[in-house]
Amino acid sequence: MASTQSSGSRITGALLTMLAVLASVAPFGIDMYLSAFPRMAVELRTSATAVELTLTVFLLGLAAGQLVFGPVSDRYGRRGPLLVGAAVFVATSVLAALAPTISILLVARLLQGASAAAGMVIGRAIIADLETGRAAARAFSLMMIVAGVAPVVAPLLGSALVGAIGWRGVLLAVAVLAVAMLAGSAVIVRESLPVGQRGTVSWGGFRTLGDRAYLSAAGTLVFAFADLMAYISASPFLYQTVIGVGAVPYGLLFALNALGLVVSSAVSTRLLHRHEPHGIVTFGIAWLLCASLALLGLALAPTGPAWLAVPLFFAVTSLGFILGPATALALGAVPAAAGTGSAVLGAGQFGLAALATPLVSIAGPHSAVPMAITIAVLAALASASYALYPNGIPAVPEPSTAVEAPQPRQPSTRAHECAVTTPKEL
């Protein structure tokens, strides 16, 4: 993974790769063991509902952990809390793999989610510490490439491993990823928040997030991410039940959509060399809204369900132009509270996703209408949120180009001459 800039960047390729790994921990913790649910229920002598709770508590821990690690990293710096979170993630991952009962597994998964949050929330804050504007947006877009691949690779890898090493082996594989996260963080990640720029840990710190630009960009990001999670949740029944394809074609279609997200994220990264994040997000929002409305129209029309795959592909692809640049706009608006701002972003993303995903199948597995309505409404909310973004505020503060009226040159010192010399005179 290349550095975010050809020169002058403070984010090296190694650091950006490490931050991308931190961002991918959650998808692997969520998706790798899903295919093992039936076997887990049998071996732990519990119900399917209890096993499903292991996923729920992980997501709850992930949301809550970000609200803790974000403000703490604003107070004590990034590296210390990151290493503590990574160490706890290793311990809880091993505990989850060795849990003898469902009760212990639930506790381990809750703590595992909370500790995994450290890498996600602090990784975003580190980028906000080191870069702003286009450079930060490019870094976040590059991270989205990994984020787009991880949800595809994780379930496929988990399904391949379950038969050979069982569900405990799969969870141990997550523990191996946790060890890599800890080792990489210790070796590669350096402190990015100087002592003089640190604040205090208090809930009052969240008041700094009342900036209009932050709220608008954050709302855009949260609603757009909920669209992605609604699609992921609905995809198995949409492709296999509504459209009627088998497991292998479903995997290929899912991978195709993920490829679209990866490509659009890469294109977004290139465009950010010449365009501001604000314009990139505007383009992505327009694309998402059009694709979502087309999806809703096809779901309501008496057409063949196979056509639903077309606007869905474009809706997912459009997110590559939104998620990375919107993150940069949000955190760039609150540079003094990047950790807290990152925490609210992460908690909002997973919190709204947890509320939205059950809606996609509210009418049963044979109708795509609830999914289409959910995606269209979320796209409309993302558009409405971004419409509130302050106009005329550049992502990167530019030097003033205004030229004052020429002043008569007065005898003066060299310093005074520099003070009154206009760009035209220079």
SEMISE-598133 format. One record per residue: residue in one letter; z, y, x of N, C-alpha, C in turn; residue number from 0. Coordinates in steps of 0.02 Angstrom, whole numbers. Last residue first. Example, Ala and Ser with C-alpha at 12.3 -4.5 7.8 and 13.67 -1.06 7.14 Angstrom:
<rs>
  gulo    n_pz    n_py    n_px   ca_pz   ca_py   ca_px    c_pz    c_py    c_px  vexza
     s     354    -112     642     357     -53     684     394       2     645      1
     a     390    -284     660     390    -225     615     390    -165     660      0
</rs>
This chain:
<rs>
  gulo    n_pz    n_py    n_px   ca_pz   ca_py   ca_px    c_pz    c_py    c_px  vexza
     l    -307    2070     269    -304    2017     319    -371    1982     327    425
     e    -346    2144     162    -346    2176     226    -344    2125     282    424
     k    -325    2051      61    -393    2075      72    -399    2106     143    423
     p    -187    2029      62    -232    1974      82    -302    1999      98    422
     t    -113    2179     133    -135    2138      77    -178    2082     102    421
     t      31    2235     213     -38    2213     222     -57    2166     165    420
     v     163    2265     203     119    2298     156      47    2276     163    419
     a     225    2183     298     252    2183     230     202    2214     181    418
     c     162    2209     415     153    2143     385     174    2144     313    417
     e     212    2338     436     140    2328     425     126    2261     394    416
     h     345    2312     458     327    2348     397     252    2339     383    415
     a     338    2245     580     365    2209     522     344    2244     459    414
     r     291    2345     664     248    2287     651     271    2249     589    413
     t     336    2505     592     345    2450     639     298    2394     620    412
     s     222    2637     552     279    2594     540     284    2544     596    411
     p     128    2752     463     155    2733     529     218    2693     520    410
     q      48    2678     324      95    2726     351     114    2705     422    409
     r     -96    2664     228     -59    2637     285     -16    2692     316    408
     p     -89    2667      52    -105    2703     113     -63    2677     171    407
     q    -122    2512     -26     -75    2566     -13     -97    2602      50    406
     p    -218    2433    -153    -210    2453     -83    -165    2513     -76    405
     a    -129    2342    -276    -174    2397    -261    -163    2419    -189    404
     e     -99    2168    -236     -78    2233    -260    -131    2285    -242    403
     v    -154    2018    -289    -164    2068    -238    -147    2136    -267    402
     a     -90    1856    -315    -101    1922    -341    -106    1972    -283    401
     t     -59    1731    -279    -124    1755    -256    -138    1825    -281    400
     s      88    1653    -222      58    1704    -265      -7    1728    -236    399
     p      80    1478    -192      93    1546    -169      57    1596    -214    398
     e     132    1365    -321      81    1391    -277     100    1460    -253    397
     p     226    1224    -354     227    1296    -350     176    1321    -299    396
     v     147    1098    -441     168    1117    -374     169    1192    -371    395
     a     118    1102    -577     162    1049    -552     188    1064    -482    394
     p     127    1261    -660      95    1213    -615     145    1162    -591    393
     i     130    1311    -818     179    1296    -765     148    1244    -719    392
     g      48    1333    -926      45    1381    -871      96    1369    -816    391
     n     153    1279   -1060      87    1293   -1031      94    1341    -973    390
     p     277    1156   -1075     262    1227   -1064     194    1236   -1031    389
     y     252    1031   -1197     258    1046   -1126     238    1118   -1113    388
     l     231     996   -1326     285    1044   -1314     292    1062   -1241    387
     a     139     896   -1321     116     961   -1346     168    1015   -1335    386
     y     214     787   -1289     180     821   -1234     151     888   -1256    385
     s     262     751   -1415     309     770   -1363     274     809   -1308    384
     a     143     717   -1479     183     773   -1504     232     798   -1451    383
     s     105     605   -1403      62     664   -1405     101     726   -1428    382
     a     211     519   -1431     199     539   -1362     156     602   -1359    381
     l     189     506   -1568     251     538   -1545     244     560   -1472    380
     a      66     438   -1567      70     505   -1598     133     542   -1575    379
     a     107     320   -1505      58     362   -1472      59     433   -1501    378
     l     194     272   -1604     221     289   -1538     172     334   -1499    377
     v     100     251   -1706     154     299   -1716     184     320   -1649    376
     a      18     151   -1648     -10     216   -1667      44     269   -1675    375
     i     109      45   -1630      76      74   -1572      47     143   -1588    374
     t     146      22   -1765     196      39   -1714     164      74   -1654    373
     i      22     -13   -1822      59      46   -1846     109      69   -1793    372
     a      -7    -129   -1750     -52     -72   -1746     -18      -8   -1769    371
     m     100    -211   -1790      91    -195   -1719      48    -132   -1712    370
     p      78    -220   -1930     139    -189   -1903     133    -169   -1830    369
     v     -56    -284   -1928     -45    -217   -1953      20    -186   -1927    368
     a     -80    -413   -1896     -79    -366   -1840     -63    -295   -1863    367
     s      -5    -559   -1958     -31    -493   -1972     -25    -448   -1911    366
     h      61    -676   -1933      -9    -681   -1953     -40    -613   -1969    365
     p     198    -676   -1908     152    -684   -1851      79    -682   -1868    364
     g     280    -544   -2005     263    -612   -1988     210    -616   -1934    363
     a     307    -412   -2016     272    -443   -2073     253    -515   -2059    362
     i     363    -379   -1895     406    -374   -1954     373    -407   -2016    361
     s     318    -375   -1766     310    -438   -1803     350    -438   -1868    360
     v     348    -250   -1717     278    -273   -1714     266    -337   -1753    359
     l     483    -222   -1717     442    -197   -1773     372    -227   -1775    358
     p     545    -261   -1600     551    -305   -1659     506    -284   -1717    357
     t     508    -151   -1511     475    -217   -1507     487    -262   -1567    356
     a     588     -37   -1533     519     -39   -1558     490    -109   -1560    355
     l     712     -54   -1474     709     -39   -1545     639     -50   -1574    354
     a     680     -78   -1342     719    -129   -1377     717    -117   -1453    353
     a     615      42   -1312     576     -20   -1313     613     -75   -1351    352
     l     722     129   -1311     673     135   -1365     631      72   -1370    351
     g     787      75   -1195     822      81   -1259     773      85   -1317    350
     f     695      85   -1093     714      18   -1115     752      20   -1182    349
     q     679     229   -1090     622     182   -1092     643     115   -1121    348
     g     809     279   -1079     768     294   -1138     711     246   -1145    347
     a     845     231    -954     883     209   -1013     843     222   -1076    346
     g     749     300    -874     751     227    -877     787     201    -938    345
     l     780     437    -901     713     410    -912     715     334    -920    344
     v     912     442    -860     897     453    -931     827     427    -947    343
     a     894     418    -722     935     374    -763     919     380    -837    342
     s     819     527    -681     789     461    -677     828     411    -720    341
     g     917     627    -698     854     629    -736     819     562    -737    340
     t    1010     584    -604    1028     585    -675     966     586    -718    339
     g     930     601    -488     960     537    -505     978     532    -578    338
     a     893     737    -491     842     686    -495     870     618    -514    337
     a     945     867    -504     978     810    -537     929     754    -545    336
     a     868     963    -446     939     962    -427     977     903    -457    335
     p     743     952    -505     752     928    -436     825     923    -415    334
     v     680     941    -638     752     942    -627     768     917    -556    333
     a     543     934    -639     573     989    -676     648     995    -665    332
     g     512     817    -575     498     880    -540     529     940    -574    331
     l     537     725    -673     586     731    -619     574     795    -578    330
     a     423     752    -757     492     754    -783     541     765    -726    329
     l     312     738    -674     323     801    -708     396     807    -731    328
     a     326     604    -634     329     657    -584     343     724    -617    327
     t     309     540    -757     372     532    -720     380     588    -669    326
     a     177     574    -782     230     600    -826     298     594    -794    325
     p     108     502    -680     110     576    -679     164     605    -724    324
     g     141     364    -725     158     392    -659     161     468    -658    323
     l      98     359    -864     165     340    -843     185     370    -775    322
     i     -39     405    -881      18     438    -912      83     423    -875    321
     f    -142     329    -837    -149     401    -828     -88     440    -853    320
     g    -107     204    -878    -109     217    -806    -116     291    -790    319
     l    -128     202   -1013     -60     214    -990     -57     226    -914    318
     s    -257     163   -1041    -242     235   -1041    -174     250   -1011    317
     t    -249      24   -1048    -278      55    -989    -260     129    -984    316
     v    -197       6   -1177    -157     -14   -1119    -183      21   -1056    315
     a    -308      54   -1251    -241      84   -1259    -197      68   -1199    314
     f    -411     -31   -1212    -415      39   -1194    -348      75   -1202    313
     f    -363    -152   -1268    -376    -147   -1196    -376     -74   -1174    312
     l    -363    -117   -1402    -300    -132   -1370    -307    -128   -1294    311
     p    -497    -104   -1435    -457     -43   -1429    -389     -56   -1397    310
     v    -524    -251   -1415    -560    -197   -1381    -518    -132   -1378    309
     a    -451    -337   -1494    -440    -340   -1422    -472    -281   -1386    308
     l    -497    -326   -1622    -435    -291   -1605    -423    -288   -1530    307
     w    -604    -409   -1642    -619    -341   -1621    -555    -302   -1601    306
     a    -550    -524   -1695    -567    -524   -1623    -581    -453   -1597    305
     p    -539    -513   -1832    -481    -494   -1791    -497    -491   -1716    304
     g    -674    -438   -1920    -649    -494   -1883    -592    -474   -1836    303
     t    -622    -324   -2052    -667    -346   -1998    -636    -407   -1963    302
     p    -572    -236   -2158    -588    -308   -2167    -639    -332   -2115    301
     a    -448    -129   -2081    -515    -142   -2108    -528    -217   -2113    300
     l    -327    -120   -2016    -328    -110   -2088    -395    -128   -2120    299
     a    -363    -142   -1885    -313    -186   -1915    -313    -180   -1991    298
     l    -452     -36   -1863    -478    -104   -1864    -428    -153   -1896    297
     g    -360      72   -1868    -416      68   -1915    -444      -2   -1920    296
     l    -277      42   -1759    -250      43   -1827    -305      37   -1879    295
     l    -369      57   -1654    -335      -7   -1665    -308     -11   -1736    294
     a    -399     193   -1667    -452     143   -1677    -423      74   -1690    293
     l    -274     245   -1635    -300     255   -1702    -357     207   -1718    292
     s    -270     204   -1501    -219     180   -1548    -243     188   -1620    291
     a    -376     274   -1442    -377     200   -1442    -328     172   -1494    290
     c    -332     407   -1462    -395     384   -1491    -397     308   -1496    289
     l    -211     407   -1388    -210     421   -1460    -274     396   -1493    288
     l    -255     377   -1257    -208     333   -1292    -210     344   -1367    287
     w    -336     491   -1231    -364     423   -1230    -320     375   -1269    286
     a    -240     592   -1236    -297     594   -1282    -329     525   -1288    285
     i    -158     550   -1130    -131     554   -1198    -188     553   -1249    284
     g    -244     563   -1018    -218     498   -1038    -192     497   -1109    283
     f    -265     703   -1016    -321     657   -1024    -297     589   -1049    282
     t    -133     745    -993    -169     768   -1053    -227     721   -1068    281
     v    -110     688    -867     -72     664    -925    -107     684    -990    280
     i    -197     767    -791    -206     694    -794    -170     665    -855    279
     g    -145     895    -805    -211     880    -832    -223     805    -838    278
     h     -20     878    -740     -23     900    -809     -90     883    -841    277
     p     -48     847    -605     -24     794    -651     -29     814    -724    276
     e    -204     925    -553    -132     927    -564    -111     871    -612    275
     h    -329     857    -442    -307     884    -507    -231     880    -512    274
     r    -356     798    -321    -394     859    -339    -368     892    -402    273
     h    -277     690    -305    -293     727    -245    -326     793    -261    272
     l    -272     630    -427    -218     676    -411    -227     710    -344    271
     l    -374     538    -427    -386     602    -460    -333     654    -442    270
     r    -311     430    -363    -366     465    -330    -377     535    -361    269
     t    -217     394    -462    -194     413    -395    -248     452    -358    268
     s    -303     358    -566    -258     416    -574    -234     440    -506    267
     v    -355     242    -511    -400     300    -522    -358     364    -530    266
     a    -239     163    -514    -271     178    -450    -317     239    -456    265
     s    -217     159    -651    -165     188    -608    -195     207    -540    264
     s    -332      92    -690    -322     161    -712    -268     196    -671    263
     v    -307     -34    -630    -365       7    -609    -355      80    -629    262
     v    -191     -76    -699    -190     -68    -626    -247     -23    -603    261
     l    -238     -82    -830    -183     -37    -813    -180     -24    -738    260
     g    -336    -181    -815    -355    -115    -838    -302     -64    -821    259
     l    -254    -288    -781    -302    -263    -732    -325    -193    -751    258
     a    -191    -307    -903    -151    -286    -845    -196    -258    -790    257
     n    -301    -351    -976    -268    -288    -994    -225    -261    -937    256
     l    -324    -472    -907    -376    -420    -909    -346    -352    -927    255
     a    -208    -544    -934    -221    -523    -865    -274    -468    -862    254
     f    -228    -565   -1069    -169    -528   -1048    -180    -501    -977    253
     l    -343    -644   -1062    -346    -579   -1095    -287    -535   -1075    252
     l    -290    -756    -993    -344    -717    -964    -350    -648    -995    251
     g    -193    -802   -1084    -173    -780   -1017    -226    -738    -984    250
     y    -279    -835   -1190    -228    -783   -1198    -206    -756   -1131    249
     p    -354    -941   -1135    -387    -876   -1149    -337    -819   -1160    248
     v    -239   -1032   -1128    -275   -1010   -1068    -314    -945   -1081    247
     a    -198   -1049   -1262    -151   -1023   -1212    -187    -996   -1151    246
     g    -332    -996   -1375    -284   -1042   -1346    -241   -1009   -1293    245
     v    -350    -879   -1512    -371    -908   -1449    -316    -954   -1423    244
     g    -332    -806   -1634    -343    -878   -1635    -368    -908   -1570    243
     i    -292    -683   -1683    -361    -691   -1658    -380    -764   -1652    242
     v    -162    -724   -1730    -207    -681   -1770    -279    -690   -1748    241
     t    -116    -816   -1629    -110    -830   -1701    -160    -789   -1742    240
     q    -148    -771   -1500    -150    -843   -1515    -149    -858   -1589    239
     y    -144    -629   -1501    -202    -665   -1472    -206    -737   -1497    238
     l     -23    -603   -1572     -86    -569   -1588    -146    -610   -1564    237
     f      77    -680   -1515      56    -697   -1582     -10    -663   -1600    236
     p      77    -620   -1381      70    -692   -1393      46    -709   -1462    235
     s      86    -472   -1400      26    -505   -1374      22    -581   -1387    234
     a     201    -407   -1437     157    -431   -1490     101    -476   -1465    233
     s     262    -372   -1316     298    -413   -1364     252    -444   -1416    232
     i     162    -291   -1260     182    -353   -1226     218    -400   -1274    231
     y     158    -185   -1356     100    -227   -1345     119    -294   -1313    230
     a     286    -134   -1338     267    -159   -1404     206    -205   -1398    229
     m     276     -91   -1206     322    -146   -1222     307    -176   -1290    228
     l     183      15   -1221     168     -42   -1177     212    -102   -1194    227
     d     255      99   -1308     190      72   -1328     173      10   -1287    226
     a     360     133   -1225     374      92   -1284     311      62   -1312    225
     f     289     217   -1138     315     153   -1113     332     106   -1170    224
     a     266     324   -1225     209     286   -1198     232     218   -1171    223
     f     397     367   -1250     357     343   -1306     297     302   -1281    222
     v     435     403   -1118     474     354   -1155     432     324   -1212    221
     l     341     504   -1081     347     441   -1043     381     387   -1084    220
     t     367     603   -1177     300     573   -1171     303     506   -1136    219
     g     500     632   -1147     482     604   -1212     414     571   -1211    218
     a     480     686   -1018     521     626   -1027     505     592   -1094    217
     a     404     800   -1046     375     747   -1005     413     682   -1013    216
     s     501     869   -1127     434     854   -1151     403     796   -1113    215
     l     614     880   -1045     619     846   -1110     550     826   -1136    214
     y     561     955    -935     589     887    -926     589     849    -992    213
     a     523    1074    -997     473    1033    -964     497     962    -954    212
     r     649    1120   -1043     596    1103   -1090     543    1058   -1059    211
     d     805    1061    -986     743    1097    -971     687    1073   -1016    210
     g     919     989    -998     895    1023   -1057     832    1064   -1046    209
     l     980     927    -893     918     897    -916     891     931    -979    208
     t    1102     977    -867    1048    1004    -827     980     977    -850    207
     r    1189     902    -941    1166     965    -971    1108     995    -931    206
     f    1230     799    -865    1173     786    -907    1147     850    -941    205
     g    1346     842    -806    1285     846    -768    1222     834    -809    204
     g    1448     809    -889    1420     875    -896    1357     884    -857    203
     w    1490     690    -844    1443     688    -899    1413     756    -912    202
     s    1491     688    -666    1522     708    -729    1469     704    -783    201
     v    1499     694    -499    1490     645    -552    1528     669    -614    200
     t    1415     832    -422    1476     796    -440    1461     747    -496    199
     g    1284     839    -300    1326     870    -351    1390     831    -362    198
     r    1205     876    -143    1236     829    -190    1280     866    -239    197
     q    1153     950     -42    1118     952    -106    1149     907    -159    196
     g    1225     925      73    1230     991      43    1196     998     -25    195
     v    1184     796     108    1252     807      81    1256     874      45    194
     p    1016     754      56    1065     783     103    1132     798      69    193
     l     942     613       8     976     670     -24    1029     697      24    192
     s     893     503      70     845     556      54     877     617      23    191
     e     928     380     191     956     429     145     906     486     133    190
     r     802     251     195     848     297     227     873     347     175    189
     v     746      87     185     765     147     147     816     187     185    188
     i     732     -22     276     678      27     267     702      92     235    187
     v     848    -103     284     807     -90     343     761     -30     334    186
     a     908    -108     157     949     -94     216     907     -73     276    185
     s     800    -142      75     834     -78      64     875     -58     126    184
     g     771    -269     123     722    -216     130     754    -147     122    183
     a     889    -338      87     869    -332     158     820    -275     168    182
     l     888    -323     -54     944    -299     -14     923    -289      59    181
     m     765    -384     -88     779    -315    -109     835    -285     -66    180
     a     785    -511     -40     732    -471     -10     742    -397     -27    179
     v     885    -549    -129     900    -546     -57     848    -503     -21    178
     a     812    -548    -247     868    -502    -240     887    -494    -166    177
     l     724    -652    -225     696    -584    -231     752    -532    -222    176
     v     820    -752    -231     784    -741    -168     752    -672    -168    175
     a     855    -743    -365     905    -727    -315     873    -715    -247    174
     v     739    -790    -421     756    -720    -433     808    -698    -382    173
     a     755    -921    -381     698    -883    -354     709    -808    -365    172
     l     862    -955    -459     874    -950    -387     816    -912    -353    171
     l     795    -962    -579     843    -909    -570     863    -901    -497    170
     v     720   -1077    -550     685   -1014    -565     733    -955    -555    169
     g     822   -1172    -537     780   -1156    -480     743   -1090    -489    168
     r     865   -1175    -668     910   -1151    -616     872   -1133    -553    167
     w     756   -1230    -733     773   -1160    -746     822   -1132    -695    166
     g     654   -1329    -618     699   -1318    -673     718   -1244    -680    165
     i     559   -1359    -523     627   -1346    -499     676   -1330    -554    164
     a     441   -1396    -593     456   -1424    -527     529   -1416    -508    163
     g     433   -1327    -713     423   -1400    -713     445   -1432    -648    162
     v     453   -1194    -669     502   -1228    -713     495   -1303    -710    161
     l     345   -1143    -597     403   -1167    -561     451   -1208    -604    160
     a     250   -1103    -689     230   -1151    -638     291   -1182    -604    159
     s     322   -1009    -762     297   -1070    -796     278   -1123    -746    158
     g     343    -911    -662     399    -947    -692     378   -1011    -725    157
     l     212    -867    -641     249    -899    -587     307    -939    -614    156
     l     187    -813    -768     144    -866    -742     179    -903    -686    155
     p     287    -714    -780     288    -772    -825     244    -829    -801    154
     a     249    -631    -660     315    -661    -671     314    -720    -719    153
     v     118    -581    -669     133    -632    -619     198    -668    -636    152
     v     131    -486    -772      83    -540    -778     101    -597    -731    151
     p     228    -395    -733     237    -431    -797     187    -487    -808    150
     a     169    -353    -604     230    -394    -609     239    -429    -676    149
     v      60    -266    -622      49    -335    -601     109    -380    -614    148
     g     114    -145    -659      65    -176    -703      53    -249    -686    147
     a     196    -115    -553     227    -125    -618     179    -158    -667    146
     v     100     -94    -454     144    -152    -449     176    -168    -517    145
     i      47      23    -510       3     -34    -495      44     -98    -490    144
     m     153     110    -514     130      81    -577      83      23    -566    143
     m     159     154    -384     211     108    -406     190      74    -472    142
     l      52     242    -390      46     182    -349      99     131    -367    141
     s     110     338    -473      52     301    -497      41     237    -456    140
     f     212     387    -391     230     353    -452     172     312    -480    139
     a     129     445    -291     176     391    -274     196     352    -336    138
     r      61     543    -363      23     488    -332      69     429    -315    137
     a     169     624    -399     131     590    -452      91     532    -423    136
     a     205     673    -273     252     631    -311     215     592    -365    135
     a      89     746    -245     110     692    -200     158     645    -236    134
     r      85     842    -348      33     791    -343      55     732    -300    133
     g     259     873    -362     192     886    -386     144     828    -377    132
     t     350     817    -215     344     851    -279     271     854    -300    131
     e     456     705    -121     392     735    -138     396     771    -205    130
     l     588     666    -101     544     673     -43     479     709     -59    129
     d     655     656    -224     686     692    -168     635     711    -114    128
     a     569     577    -298     579     647    -319     613     688    -265    127
     i     588     458    -228     522     490    -229     528     563    -248    126
     i     722     437    -261     703     446    -192     634     480    -187    125
     a     717     416    -400     750     476    -374     731     489    -301    124
     r     654     291    -407     621     350    -434     651     414    -406    123
     g     757     215    -345     689     218    -317     651     278    -342    122
     i     861     228    -433     867     262    -369     799     266    -334    121
     v     816     150    -541     832     220    -551     835     258    -485    120
     m     787      22    -482     738      58    -522     753     132    -525    119
     g     902     -17    -412     839     -10    -378     788      31    -416    118
     a     998     -18    -517    1005      26    -458     939      37    -423    117
     a     970    -118    -607     953     -49    -625     956      -2    -566    116
     a    1028    -230    -559     956    -223    -548     933    -152    -563    115
     s    1156    -214    -612    1146    -203    -540    1072    -196    -523    114
     a    1132    -241    -749    1163    -177    -729    1151    -163    -655    113
     g    1081    -373    -743    1040    -318    -767    1067    -250    -745    112
     q    1196    -438    -693    1133    -441    -656    1086    -384    -678    111
     l    1287    -421    -793    1299    -388    -729    1236    -387    -686    110
     l    1221    -501    -890    1238    -431    -905    1248    -392    -839    109
     r    1215    -625    -825    1153    -589    -841    1166    -516    -857    108
     a    1351    -659    -818    1312    -650    -756    1248    -611    -770    107
     v    1383    -671    -953    1417    -620    -912    1376    -606    -849    106
     l    1298    -779    -986    1290    -714   -1020    1323    -658    -979    105
     l    1349    -880    -904    1280    -857    -894    1270    -789    -927    104
     i    1474    -900    -960    1470    -874    -892    1400    -847    -878    103
     s    1429    -952   -1083    1471    -892   -1081    1468    -859   -1012    102
     i    1360   -1068   -1054    1322   -1011   -1080    1363    -947   -1076    101
     t    1414   -1139    -896    1417   -1132    -969    1376   -1071    -990    100
     p    1394   -1137    -759    1403   -1202    -792    1402   -1198    -868     99
     a    1279   -1049    -659    1325   -1045    -716    1332   -1112    -751     98
     l    1193   -1035    -554    1242   -1090    -550    1289   -1093    -610     97
     a    1115    -925    -584    1082    -989    -570    1130   -1048    -571     96
     a    1214    -827    -597    1174    -845    -655    1141    -913    -644     95
     l    1259    -819    -463    1305    -840    -516    1266    -863    -578     94
     v    1145    -767    -402    1168    -834    -384    1215    -861    -437     93
     s    1144    -643    -466    1086    -687    -473    1105    -759    -455     92
     t    1263    -586    -424    1257    -605    -495    1197    -649    -507     91
     a    1233    -567    -286    1290    -609    -308    1282    -632    -380     90
     v    1121    -480    -291    1117    -545    -258    1171    -592    -284     89
     f    1177    -371    -358    1121    -407    -389    1112    -476    -357     88
     v    1268    -326    -266    1294    -355    -328    1239    -395    -363     87
     a    1175    -278    -172    1222    -332    -154    1250    -366    -216     86
     a    1111    -176    -243    1072    -234    -219    1118    -293    -202     85
     g    1218     -87    -265    1185    -119    -322    1146    -180    -301     84
     v    1244     -52    -131    1296     -84    -172    1264    -120    -231     83
     l    1122       8     -97    1144     -53     -62    1199     -90    -100     82
     l    1124     118    -185    1069      69    -187    1090       3    -154     81
     p    1239     190    -148    1237     157    -213    1181     105    -219     80
     g    1186     227     -13    1248     189     -25    1248     154     -92     79
     r    1064     301     -34    1065     238       2    1127     196     -12     78
     r    1084     424    -106    1043     369    -133    1057     301    -100     77
     g    1240     512    -139    1179     498    -102    1145     436    -129     76
     y    1344     539    -223    1359     505    -160    1298     490    -118     75
     r    1287     610    -334    1350     631    -303    1358     602    -233     74
     d    1172     548    -372    1170     620    -364    1232     646    -327     73
     s    1219     418    -388    1176     433    -330    1166     507    -319     72
     v    1288     433    -508    1326     417    -447    1284     433    -385     71
     p    1181     457    -600    1229     510    -583    1269     497    -519     70
     g    1120     321    -583    1085     384    -574    1132     441    -557     69
     f    1212     219    -611    1189     227    -542    1153     294    -531     68
     v    1233     238    -753    1288     240    -704    1262     257    -634     67
     l    1114     227    -817    1155     285    -833    1215     292    -787     66
     q    1074     104    -768    1038     163    -746    1078     226    -760     65
     g    1159      17    -837    1166      24    -765    1130      86    -739     64
     a    1112      21    -969    1177      51    -953    1184      63    -878     63
     a     987     -46    -954     990      22    -980    1056      56    -960     62
     l    1028    -170    -899     978    -129    -865     980     -57    -888     61
     g    1114    -218    -997    1141    -202    -931    1093    -157    -892     60
     l    1019    -240   -1097    1074    -193   -1108    1104    -171   -1042     59
     l     941    -338   -1035     911    -274   -1052     965    -221   -1064     58
     f    1037    -441   -1027    1006    -416    -966     976    -346    -978     57
     v    1063    -465   -1160    1116    -434   -1120    1089    -409   -1054     56
     t     937    -522   -1198     963    -461   -1229    1015    -427   -1186     55
     l     932    -639   -1123     882    -587   -1112     907    -520   -1140     54
     t    1037    -709   -1176    1037    -697   -1104     986    -644   -1085     53
     l    1005    -729   -1308    1051    -674   -1292    1054    -659   -1217     52
     e     933    -844   -1305     896    -781   -1311     940    -721   -1296     51
     v    1039    -934   -1304     997    -928   -1245     958    -863   -1247     50
     a    1085    -916   -1434    1129    -900   -1378    1089    -892   -1314     49
     t     976    -965   -1506     996    -895   -1513    1040    -873   -1455     48
     a     975   -1099   -1475     920   -1058   -1451     938    -984   -1454     47
     s    1143   -1154   -1430    1088   -1140   -1477    1034   -1099   -1444     46
     t    1193   -1277   -1305    1203   -1217   -1346    1142   -1207   -1390     45
     r    1198   -1355   -1186    1226   -1378   -1250    1243   -1319   -1295     44
     l    1131   -1331   -1073    1194   -1294   -1081    1228   -1311   -1147     43
     e    1019   -1412   -1092    1063   -1425   -1035    1131   -1390   -1042     42
     v     961   -1356   -1210     981   -1427   -1207    1033   -1437   -1151     41
     a     936   -1225   -1175     977   -1239   -1233    1003   -1310   -1232     40
     m     850   -1243   -1065     915   -1213   -1055     962   -1229   -1113     39
     r     735   -1291   -1127     771   -1335   -1082     842   -1308   -1069     38
     p     694   -1176   -1201     712   -1239   -1235     754   -1285   -1190     37
     f     675   -1078   -1092     726   -1070   -1145     743   -1136   -1180     36
     a     579   -1073    -995     632   -1124    -988     684   -1121   -1043     35
     s     496    -966   -1010     470   -1031   -1031     522   -1086   -1026     34
     l     574    -863    -953     565    -867   -1025     542    -936   -1048     33
     y     598    -831    -821     631    -891    -848     618    -903    -923     32
     m     526    -716    -788     514    -777    -750     542    -839    -785     31
     d     554    -596    -859     499    -639    -881     497    -708    -847     30
     i     665    -524    -807     656    -532    -879     610    -591    -895     29
     g     657    -522    -670     719    -544    -700     713    -558    -775     28
     f     528    -468    -658     540    -537    -636     605    -564    -666     27
     p     549    -338    -712     502    -385    -743     513    -458    -722     26
     a     651    -291    -616     666    -303    -686     616    -349    -720     25
     v     584    -279    -492     638    -327    -499     651    -343    -573     24
     s     492    -180    -472     468    -243    -502     523    -294    -514     23
     a     555     -76    -408     534     -65    -477     513    -129    -511     22
     l     571    -132    -282     631    -117    -322     613    -108    -395     21
     v     437    -133    -244     473    -197    -252     535    -186    -295     20
     a     416       4    -233     380     -34    -283     412    -102    -297     19
     l     496      31    -124     515      60    -188     478      25    -245     18
     m     422     -37     -26     490     -58     -42     512     -31    -109     17
     t     305      39     -27     302     -33     -44     371     -58     -64     16
     l     357     159      18     329     156     -49     323      84     -73     15
     l     395     122     149     445     145     101     419     139      30     14
     a     271      89     205     324      39     201     377      58     150     13
     g     201     211     197     177     153     160     231     100     152     12
     t     319     349     178     275     304     216     251     246     172     11
     i     340     503     125     345     435      98     294     392     135     10
     r     310     625     169     374     598     192     385     528     164      9
     s     151     679     225     192     647     175     256     621     206      8
     g      67     729     322     119     773     295     164     740     244      7
     s     -82     647     272     -40     678     323      12     721     288      6
     s    -124     575     163    -153     559     228    -113     589     285      5
     q       1     516      52     -39     569      79     -67     546     146      4
     t      65     400      18      42     443     -36      -1     500     -11      3
     s       6     258     109      50     315      99      21     359      47      2
     a     -46     105      32     -55     163      74      -3     215      60      1
     m       0     -60      43       0       0       0       0      62      44      0
</rs>
